[in-house]
C-alpha cells in the first residue's frame, strides 16, 4: 500500500472531502494538520502556495477538487459514462461557485463593504442559488449528481459546515434540510464515520 498523507489546516474545510474519501477507500494516511505558525514556512514548499495537499509516496498533488475527482475514480465513485462525469463536474462546479461567492464576501477587508456584500448575497443571490441546489439534490435521490453517491458528495459534505459559517444564514439547515441530510449521509458511511469520530473536533 502506498504511503499517503493529507496536509491541511486543523479544520474540515477543503481538506475534509479528501480525508473522508481516503477513509472510504480503506487507505491508511497521515492526517497532517498545520497551524498558523507553521504555514509561512510550508507555503513555498507546496505546488501552488496553498492547501490541501495530497502526498503519495513522496509526490505532491494539489487542488482539492482535482484530488477528490481522482480519488472518486480510484474508489468507484465517478461517473459510469463521460456524460455522467460531465453532470458530476457541472453540479460540483455550481456548488463551488456558491461557496466562492460566500468566501469572497467574507474576506472583504472593509467591514462596511463586507456587510453590504453579504446582505446583497442573502437578498438577491442565495435564495435562487440555494433553491436550485436543493432542487438538484432532491432530483438526484439525495445526492449531488448521478442519483447516487459520488466523489462530489464527499466534497460537499466536507465544506458544508464552513459554507454555513460563510453565508451567515443560521437557519440554512431548516430552510434546506436536503443539505445537512447529504452531509450526514456521507459522514455516516461506516469507514467515514470511524474516521470522523477519531478525528480532531472542529466547528467547520
N, C-alpha and C positions, 0 to 999 in steps of 0.2 A: 504494500500500500504506500502511495507517495506521502512525503512529508508536507503537510499543508498548514498554513497559518492564515488568519484573518486579522488585519490590523485596522483598528478604528478607535474612535473616542469611546469613553465609558457611557454611552447612551445607545438606544436601539437605532434610531435614525436610518441612515443609508447602509449601515453595516449589518443590520439585523436580518434582512432578507437573505443575505449571503450565509450568515451563521445558521439560519434555520434550514436553508437548502442543503447545506453540508450535513447537518444533523439528520435531515430526512433521508439523505443518501447513505447514511451509515459511515460517513467519512470522519475519522478522528482528526481534529485540528486544534492548533494552539490559538486561543482566543486572546489576542494581544490588545490591550486597552490603553490608549495613550492619554496622558493628562496634558494640561496647558503648558506645563514647564518642559515637557519632552518634545512637544510638537515643533518648535522652531528648529531644533537640531535634526529632526527626522524629515521635515518638509522637503529640503533639497535632495534627499535620497530617494524620493518617490518619483514615479514616471512623469507625473504632471503637477506635482506640488499639492496633492490633495489625497484625501482618504475617502472611502475604504480602499484597502489594498489586499489582494489575494496573492499568496505566495505558494507556489507548487514546486517542490524540490529545488528551491533557491531562485526560481524565476518569478519575477513580479508581474502582476496584472492589475490594471486599474479600470475605473468606470463601472459603477455599481450595476447599471442595467445590463451592460455587456457581460459582466461576470454572472449575473443571475440568469441571463439567457443561455450562456454556456453550460451552467450547472443544470438548467432545465433540460437541455438536450441530453446531457450526460445521465440524468436520472429519470428519463421518460416523462418529462413534464413540459415538453414542447408540442408544437402542432404536428398533426399526422400528415398534413399536406402543406404546400407552400402558401396556399390561401389561408389556411388556419393560422399559420405563423404570422401572416400579414395582419390578421384580425387581432391576434395577441399583441403584436407590436403596436398596432393602431390604438387599442384601448389602453395599453400601458403608457404610450406617449400622451394620450389625452389626460390620463390621471396625473402624469408628471407635469404637464402644463399647468394644471390646477395647483399642484404643490409649489411650483416655481413662482406663480403669481403671489401666493401667500408668503413665501420665503423672501421674495424681493421687497415686498412691503415692510416686512418685519426688520429688514436690515437697513431701512432708510434711517440715516443718522439724525435728521431733523425731526424732532418729536411731533411737531405740528403737521408737517408733511406726512409723516408716518400715519398719524391718526386719520388724516384726510384720505390717504390711500386705502387704509383698511376699511373705512366707512364706505368708500366707493365700491370696493370689492364686495362687501357684505350686502350692499343695497342693489348694485347694478350687475354684478357678475356671478357671485357664488350661487345665488338661487337657481339660475339656469344651469350652471356647470354641475352643481351637486344633484340637481334633479335628473340631468342626463346621465350622470354616473350611477345614480340609484336605478334608473331605468335599465342601463347596461347590465348591472349586476343581477337584477331581477330576471331579465331576459336570458341570462346565462346560468340559471339554476343556482344562484347564489355565488357565482364566481365572476372573475373579471372578463373572461373570454372563453370561447370554445365549449361552453356549457359544462365544464369540468375543471378539476384542479390543474393549474399550470404554474410555471415559474412566476408569472406576473402576480399571482395571488400572494406569493411569499414577499415580493417587493412591496405590495400594497400593505400587507399585514405588518411588515417591519417599520414602515414610516407612518402608519396611520395615527399613532398617538402623538407624534411630532406634528403632523398635519393639523390635528385638533388644536394644539397649542398655537400654531402659527396663524390659524384662521380667526382665533379669538371668538369662536362660536361655542360656548359652553354646553349647549344642548344639541350638538351635532348628532350624537348617538340617538337622541329621542326623535329628531327630525327625520333621520335616515337610518333606521335600525339595520338595514342591509349592510352598512359599512362595518359596524362593530361585529356583526354576526360573521362576516367574511374573515375579519381579523381573528376572531375566536375559533373559527373553523380550522384555520391554518395552525394556530397555536395549540390546538387540541389533538393534532396528529401525534400518535404515540411517541415517536422519536423526537419530534419537535417539542412536545410537551416536556419530555425528560430534560432536554437542553434548557428550555425556558425556566424550568423550576430550579435548575442548578446554576443558572447564570446570575451575575450581579443584578440586583433590582434597581431599575431606573424608571423615571416617570415618562420618558419619551425616547 
